[in-house]
Amino acid sequence: MLRGSRASSSPALHYFGDTRCRSIWQWQLILAFTVVVIVVGVALLTPARLADARFALGVFAVIAISVVALAVPWHRIGATGVLVLPVLDSFAIALIAAGDTAAATFLWVFPVAWVASYYSTGVLIGLLSLLGVLRLINLFALGLTVETTINVLILLITLGFVGVIMSVGTERNRSSRRLLSAQSDRLGHALQRVNDQGARNRRLLDSLDIGIARVGGGGLIEISNDAFHTIFALDAAARFHPSRAVEYRTRRGEPVPSDQTAIARASRGELFSDEIVWLFGLDGQWRAVKTSTKAIDHGMVTDDGLLLIVEDVTELADPRAGEDARRRTISHELRNPLTAILGHIDLLLEREDLADSARTQLEVVEHAGSRMQRLIDDALAISRERQDDAAVDFDLADIARASLEGFAPAAESAGVTVDVVLDETLCVRGDAFRLRQVVDNIVGNAIKYAQRGGHVSVWGSRPTDGEIALRVSDTGIGISEEDLPRIFDREFRTELARERGIPGTGLGLSISRDIVAAEGGRLEVQSELGQGTEVTVVLSAVSETSYERKPA
């Protein structure tokens, strides 16, 4: 019985691609190649031997068998049919050795090794018996002597050992493959269980309203849930501190130094509980966040890092925030059905068969609905929420230095060099907290797109007497001429950034431009594909003696 071989289960499978066919061809072609080499050697050394009919017939038989083997669809033939090949090869080799080329009997090693590798021990013994009979027939024809008898015994014993060694080695290889396959299956099942468990744990973490993250050394956020990403305004792929949400000690108060933020303290292994910090998010909203750390290993600080636990407690810390949130929710819920009502009224007013009295009544309803919609829009406006966010005089250079300090760990981990030239004062009037968002976004993008080994430069200038400018350039991937007009579109990302898998949402520049425009300035972008990008924030300047330093 042929071991380890079976016909293809799919009739449509072409036998040229079948591994069983390729194995048969290999054995046969190895023998044919060896015979051809022997013929070349005989032709060069003893060409007279080529005249021996038996030698020539044997060589021709091997070549003919090889040609036929290449044409036969072995995937349709059973193990017994395949056995015909080594048996025919044995007869052909016997013809080659029948003359004065007794050494050719060593070519029987090929059919013996073939049969020993794929067939049972009984088939191997049968082949060895056939080889002995063929050799003895030849010796009887030439004359049997003691020396030739010994040679036959040595040949058969040698071939027998070759067959046994091949059989045992092949069986061991099959056993090893079966063992490796079983171990691979077990490992695959174990890995699948681990992945499933990890996915279940992830879903459980994401279902919590409290933010949880494991923070390793250097501020590396190794694991975090959706609530943590939402509170700290992190991208889905973000792993390094700082986040885009800046921490402050109080609402509109002093910024927390980069080495004293909750993430930085957790990365150093500090244990603290229920400490309140304020975050100014990308949406322009203030959030009070309660932060705590918890050791992972039974209260011991280990190399596993700490769990950083954060909770949005804005409504508890600022009652007005809860009222504003409820007002926004109510206004939003009222706006949706009112929009539908007004839309249907417009459709009705377009009808030509509408009675004049009905038209008059519908117009009254439309005017009342429009007035209500304006009232709702006013309720949704952020002006009331930011009555205390009056514009102040401040130094934009201070904001840039604070932002760069916060991004220093990210630049270092990314292998990006940052050069800063902020010697002169950049005095402006506006909302320092919103402009800090702009600077954070521009600096963060420059470091992200510069990539490893890149270079970022930050410097201030005065384009005109009445303006100041903060410029940030990088040596990153740049923006193509076709994409440049669209960079301020919401959720737009360049094709090159998507191809390279650089994380982002495509919202940063759009939000930054709106903030700068609201402050009476402009945002300018110059870029060339493959050469880098320069972003400039231009704002109206104020007198250096009139501003009061404010936190950023």
N, C-alpha and C positions, 0 to 999 in steps of 0.2 A: 504494500500500500504506500503510495506517495504521501510523505508527511509534509505538512505546511503548504500544500498546493491545493487549489480548488478553482474550478471554472468560474468565470464571471457570472454574477447573478443577473446582470442586465445584458440581454442579447444585443442591445444597441451599442454596447461598449466595443469599440474597435480593438481587435486583439493586439495591434501594434503598441497600444498603450498599456497592455496588461503586464504586470510585474512577473507573472509566471512565464509568459512568453520570452521576456527579456532574459530571464535566468537560463532558460533552455538554450537560447541563442548564444549566450556567453560561454557556456560549457562547450558547445559544439564549435564555435569560432576559435576558442583557445586551442583545441586539438587541431583544427584545420591550419591555423597559423603556424603551429609547431611543425606539422608535417611539411608545409611549404618551406620553412627554414631548413629542415633536414634535406629536402630535395635540392635546394640551392647549394647546400654544402656538398652533397653527393656529386652534383653536376660539376663543381669546381675541383673536387679532390679525386673522385673515382667515377668519371662520366660513363665508363663501360657498364657500371651497375644499372644505369637507367635502361639498358637493353633487356634486363630481366623482366619477363612478362608479368610474373607474380608481383614484383615490386611496383611496376607501373600500374598494374590493375588495382593494387591496394591503395596507392596514392589517389588514383582517379576515383575510387570508391569513397574515400574520406571527403574529397572535394564535392562529389555529387551528393553525398548525404548532407553536407553542410548547406548546399544550395537548396535542396528540398526542405531542410529544416526551417530555412528562412521564409519559405512560402506557405508552410502548413499553419492553419489557424489552431494553435495548441489550446486555446481557451475552450474549444469544443471537444477536445479529446481527453479521455480519462487518464489516470496514472499508469494503467497497463499499456496503453498506446504509447505514452512517452518513453517507456522502458525499451521500446524497439530501437531507439537511437543509440544508447550505449552498447546494446547487443550487436547492432550492425557495425558500430565502430570497432568493437572487439574483433569481428571477423575480418574487417579491412586491415587492421593492424597485424593480424595473423598472416595475411597475404604479404604484407610488407616485410615481415620477419621470416617468411618461408624460405627465401634464398640464403644468401650469405650475410644477412643483416640481422643477426640474432639480437643485437642490442636494441633493435626497434621494439622488442617486447616490453621495454620499460614504458612505452607509450600507453600500455594498459593501465598505467597509473590514473590516466584521465577518466576512463569509464568507471574504474573502481571507485575513485573519489566521488564521482557524480552519483553513483548508486548508493554509496555509503552515506552521502549527505541527505538524500531524499527518500530512501527506501528502508525497509525493515532489515534486520540482521539475516533473516532467511533468504531474502532476495540477494543480499550481498554474498552469502555462501554459495548460492546457485550460480552467480556470475563467476566467482572464483573457480568453481568446479568446471564451468564451461571453458575458462581460460586454460586450466590444467589439461583438459581433454584436447583442446586445439594444439597446445604445445606438444603433447605426447604424440598426436597424429603426425605432426611435422617431424618429430624425432624418429618415429618408427619408419617414416619414409626415407630418412637420411641414414638411419642406423643408430640403434639405441646403445649407449655406452654408460659406464659408471659415471664418467665426468658430466655427460649431458643430463643424466638423471639427477645428479646433485644440483646442477644448474637450475633444473626445473623446480626442485624442492626449494632452493634458495629464492627463486623468483616468486613462487606461490606464497612462501612465508612472508617475504617482503611486502607483496601486495596485500596479504591478509592483515599485516600490522598497519599498513597505510589505511586500509579500509576501516579497521577498528578505531584508529586514532581519529579519522575523519568523522566516523559515526558518533563517537563519544563527544568530540569537540562540537559537532553540530547540535547534538542534544543539549549540551551545556549552554550553548548560545541561545537555543530556543527557550530553555528554562530561564535564563537571565532576562530575555526579552519579555517572557510572560510575567516574571517577577517585577520588572521595571514597569510594565504596562499596568499591573495591578497596583503598584505603589503610586504611579502617576494618577490613576483613577481615584485612589484614596485621597491623594493630595488635592486633586481637583475638587472632590466633594467637600473636603475640609475647607478649602479656599472659598468655595461657594457658600458654605455655612457661615464663614467669617464675614463675607461680603453681605449676606442677607442680614446677619446680626447687626453689622455696621449700618446698613440702610435702615433697619428698624430703630436703632438708637438715634440715627440722624433725624428720622421722622418724629421721634419722641421729643428730641431737643427743639426741633423747629416748631412744635406745637405749643411750646411754652411762651408766655408773655414776657418772661424774664430773660434777659440776655446772658448767655453763658459762653465763655471762651477759655481754652487752655493756652496760657501764655508761656512760651519758652524763653530761653536766653536771647538777649538782643532785641526783645520786643516782638519775637516771631509769634504770630497768632496761628497756632497749629490746628485747632479745631474751634469752630464758632457756629452758633445757630443763627437763624434768620433775624431774631429779635436783636441780637448783638449787632449784626450788620446794619439793621435799620437805625438803631440808636446812635451808632458811631459813624453812620454814613459811609460804610465800607463797600467797595465793589465786591461782586461775587468772588472774584479771584484774588482779592486783596489778602496779603498775608503779613505785611510789614507795617509797623507803626511808622509815621503817624496816620491817623484817619483824617478825613476831610472836615470833620466836626471838631472845632477848637474848644478846648476845655478852659473854663473861667472859674474863679473862686466864688464869685457872686454874679447875679444877673447884671450884665453890662459893667462888670468889675475888672479886676486885674486878671490877665491871662495866666494860666498855670505854666511854669517853665517846662520845657520838653522833658527834662529828666525827673519831673515830679508828677507827670500825668499818671492816671490810674494804670495804663498799660505799661509804662516804664517802671513804675514801682512793682507791679506784679512780675515783670521780667527779672527784677533783682531778688525776688523771693520775699518781699515785704508782706506781712500779714496786717490787714486793717479791716475795719467793719463799719458799715453804714455811714460812709463819708459821702457828703453831697458835693457834686460839682455841677456846673452849668455848661451846657453845650449849645453853640450857635450853629445850627444845621444848614445844609444847602438850601433848604426851603425858606430860610430867613426866620425860622421860629426858634425861640429859646426853649430849652428843655432842662429841667432839673433831674439829675440822675444820681441815684443812690448806688454807691460802689462798695463792693466787699471782695476780699480774697479768701480762698479756702485751700488748705493743703490737700493734696490728692491722696497721700499715703498715710492714713490714720493720724492726721495731725502733725506729721513730720514733713518738713520742707525737703524735697528730694530733687533729683535731676529730672523728674517728670514735669517740673514746673508747678504753677499754681492755677487754680480755677479763678477766673475773674468773673464775678457775678454783678450784673448791672440791672437796674430797674428804673423805669421812667416814673418819677414821682412829681411831675410838674404840677398836676392838679392839687396835690397836697401842699407843695411848697409855694405855689402862687395861685390862690383861689380865682383870680381873674382869668387865668389860663383855662380853667375848667369852664367858666362862663363863656369865654370866647369859643371854645371847642363845641360847646352845646349850641351856641348861636350859629356856628358854621354848619353844624349837622342839620339843624332845623331848616336853615335857609336853603341848604342843598336839597333836602327832601321836598321842600315846597317848590323849588325851581323846576324840577323835572316834570311833574304833572302840569304845571302852569305852561311850560313850553309846548306840551302836547295840546293843551286847550287852545292856545293862540294859533298853533299850526292848523288845527281843524277849522277855526274861525276864518282864517285866511282862505282856505279851500272853499268854504261856503260862500264867502263874499265874491269869489270869482265866478259863481254860477250866474248865468244870464236869466234864468227863470225864477230868480229869487224875488219875492214880493217886496215892495218898498218898505212896508212896515217892519217886516222881518229883517231887512237890511239895516234899517235904523237901529233896531234893538241889538243886532250883532255888532254894529259899530260901537255902541255904548259899552258892550261887554269887552270888545277889543281894547278900547281906551282904558277901561278899568284894569284889564289884565296887564297891559303895557305898563301902567303906573305901578302896579304891584311888582312887576318884574324889576323895575328900576329900584324899588325899595329893597328887594332881595339882593340885587347886585351891590347896593350900598352896604348891606349887612355883611356881604362876603368880602368887601374891600378890606385891605389890611391897614388902612389909615388909622382906624380906631385902635387896632392892636399895637400900633407903634407910635402912639402919641408922645411917649417919653423918649423916643429914639431921635431926638433932635440932632441936627448936624452940629459937629464940633470941629475945631481946628486941630490938626494933628500932622505928624511927620510921616509921610508914606515910606520913607527909608526905614523908620523904626518897625513898621509893619513888615517890610520885606526882610529885615534882619531876623525878626521873630519867626517868620515863616521858614526861612532857610535853616534856622536852628532846629525847628521841628522836623524838617525833611533831611537833616544830616544823616540819621541812621539809614534811611531809605537809599540815599545816594551812596553811602559807603557800602551797603550790602549789594547794590547794583554795580559797583565798580565805576561810578560816574564821578568825575572831577568837577568841582564847583568853584568858579572864580567870582568874587564879589568886589565891586567898586561902588561903595555908597558913602562917599566922603561928604558930599554936600547935602544940605537939608532940603527935603522935598515937601514943602508946606502946602497943605490943601485943606479945604473945608468939605465935610461930608460925613457919611456914615462909616466910621472906621471898621465896624464889625462886618459890614457887607463887603467893603473893599478888601478886608483880610481874606474873605472867601475867594475873591478874584485872584489875589496874589497866590494863595494856596493852590488854586486850580492851575494857574499858569506855570508855577514852579514845579508842581507835581507832574504835569504833562511833559515838561522839558526833561526831567529826570527819567520818566518812564520811556519816552521815545528816543532819548539819547542812547539808551541801552548800554550794556557792559563795555567799558573802555571809552565811553563817550565823554563829551565835555559840555558843561553848561556855564554860561556867563550871565551875571546879573549886574546892571549898573544903572545909575540915574543920570538924567540930563535935563536941560531946559531948552526945548525946541524954539520957544519964543519968550519974550519978556513976561508974558502973562500965563505961561503954561509950564508945567513940569511933566516929566515922562519917566516911567520905570520900564526898562527894557530887559527882556529875558530871551537869550538865544541858546540854541543847542546844536550839536553836530549830529543829530539823529537822522531818521529815515526821510524826513521832509514830506512835502505834500505836492502832488502833481498839479500841473497847470489846470487840468480839467476839474480836479476836486476842490481847488482853492476857493472858487466862488460859493461853495456849498458848506463850508466849515462851520458857519453859524446856524445852519439848519438843525433843528432839534433831532436828536438821535442819529445824526449822520456820522458815519465813520469811514475813513478812507479805505479803499480796497486793499492797499498794502498792509495797513494795520490789522485788518481782518485776516489776511493771508498768514501773517506772522504770529497770529494768536495773541496780540497785545490786548490786555483787558481794558474795558472802558464801556461807557454807556452812550457817548456822543451828546451829552447834555451840558458838559462843563463850559465850553466856549459860548454856547447860546445863553446860559445863565449869566456868565461873566459879562458878555456884551450888554445884556439888559441892565445889569447892575451899574456898569460904567455909564451907560446912556442916562440912567436915572440920576446919576450924580453930575450930569452935564459934561461928561467927557466922551472919549472915543477909544475904541480898541482896534489896533492895527496889527495885521498879520502879514509877514513876508516869508515866503518859503520857496525852496527849490528841491525837487525830488532827488533824494540821495545826498543832499548837501546840508540839510538842517532847516530850522525854523527860527524866526525872530518874532516875538510878540511884544507889543508896546502898549502900555496904558498911559493915555494922555489925559490930564485933568487940569482944571484952572488952578493957578497958583495963588496963594495969599502971602501976606507979609510974614517974614520969619519971626517978627516980634509979636505977632498977634495970636499965634496958635498956642494952645495949652496941650502938653503931652497927654495923650489918652491911651489906655490899653488897647492892644490890637488882638 
